Amino acid sequence: MTDTDTKTANTNLIQGRTGAWEIVMGLEIHAQVASKAKLFSGAAVGFGAGPNEQVSLVDAGFPGMLPTLNGHCVEQAVRTGLGLKAQINKRSQFDRKNYFYPDLPQGYQISQLYFPIVGEGEVEVEAEDGTFFTVGVERLHLEQDAGKLIHDLSPSESYVDLNRAGTALMEIVSKPHMRSPEEAVAYVKKIRTILVYLGTCDGDMEKGNLRADVNVSVCRVGGYEKFRATGDFSHLGTRCEIKNVNSFRFISQAINYEARRQIEILEDGGKIDQETRLYDPTAGETRSMRSKEEANDYRYFPDPDLLPLELEQAWIDGIKASLPELPDEKRRRLMSQYGLSQYDAVVLISEQAKADYFEEAAKGRDAKLVSNWVTNELSARLAADHLDFSQSPLPAAHVAELVALIEEGVISSRIAKEVFDHVWAGEGSPRQVVEARGLVQVNDTGAIEKAVDEIIAANPDKAAAVADKPQAIGWFVGQVMKATGGKANPASVNDILKAKLGL
């Protein structure tokens, strides 16, 4: 790629050799439904089982085996649709998508093309600069997953593991409303957060339980606005689909590479072939997989073994009434109830367990101070130990107690970090650590004044220079804190120094 293909600052444009280009993206997110059984059989679903240990005769495509719809998976799809503020279709239909591949023993995939269970919705997403943008959801449909081919066990043979075959997936199809790799990543993160809050998918990308197909196209400046105004896709460029990208970092890298690849071809006078591509993270490039099929290539037709799915409005209303507080509502409530900034609230709601932990610790305490400890010190320690908030070895009561000690003036913020280290090491609660290690803050102004006098007397030149350079008082603050073992009350230190130095 050329050096001129660098992203223009603060815009959604990429500057090519012949001018600026826009990126336009839509995503298809495949989310594994949180269910103990598969979509059309009673076979177990779980990670870590041996090859082909979780396969029923239905999953293996044995003749005469008939699918039986898992009602729990239907409920999970409806819950997700409601969480996406989408239309729930009371009548939907399953179709057969016909293609032949070794990991698809039936010779077709049961999916929903013509009448999906969930229709249009929308998702509010926060951008990196704190602003929000909306991504339209085209549809959500249920479908069964294929198996897995294993190529690295033999130099001459491939093996088939059908454990995933028949596993229930929700495919969430967005509209082409994303304009940069950053927006695409933010959208996937938001979808993942919503699914985890709803309990409809665990969002584990490492295990393949959440992955994305990214459709990327480029067009000249103005093409996207014309598309939004008219709905005419001809204003956009030819799209290429990057299949099964399973990390936020890879999504961003794949989009960046693919956009620049397409721009280079177009600026050289070529044309973009609509095709399916794979992203190779080792080489940092996308590679052609196959020409992009259309629906008629798969010879879709209604599945003759499954009746149309008809839902009652009362049942849908019951699911809606059972929904938990979702991320957007929780963000707004945290800002209103606790006086948090939008940034702090967004960080907290990114994980449901983190938000719950914060609220438990913030009862009766300084919410901003609690938020700082939860999102900074504690989050960093958990990440370093590869733990999430649901696995935190520190109960929320410990953070609340630590903040209480700061509020009461028993310890300073500086001492609090030392106390936190000892608490994390398992030495007891914050109060126990403070008492056992003698870390109580020095509030005795007489003792602080004595330390100040000694340091000023030992450094007359620096004391005289403070009048011309008031910021130099910071050196004296540091010396007093050092002399008192970091235990002096910082506010008292500053007040006494200013008085003694004539500031």
Beta strands, then each sheet from edge to edge (+ up, - down):
strand 1: 13-16
strand 2: 19-32
strand 3: 91-92
strand 4: 95-98
strand 5: 108-111
strand 6: 121-126
strand 7: 132-144
strand 8: 148-150
strand 9: 159-161
strand 10: 168-174
strand 11: 210-220
strand 12: 240-245
strand 13: 275-280
strand 14: 285-291
strand 15: 301-302
strand 16: 309-310
sheet 1: 1+ 2- 10+ 7- 6+
sheet 2: 1+ 2- 11+ 12- 13- 14+
sheet 3: 3+ 16-
sheet 4: 5+ 4- 15+
sheet 5: 8+ 9-
end
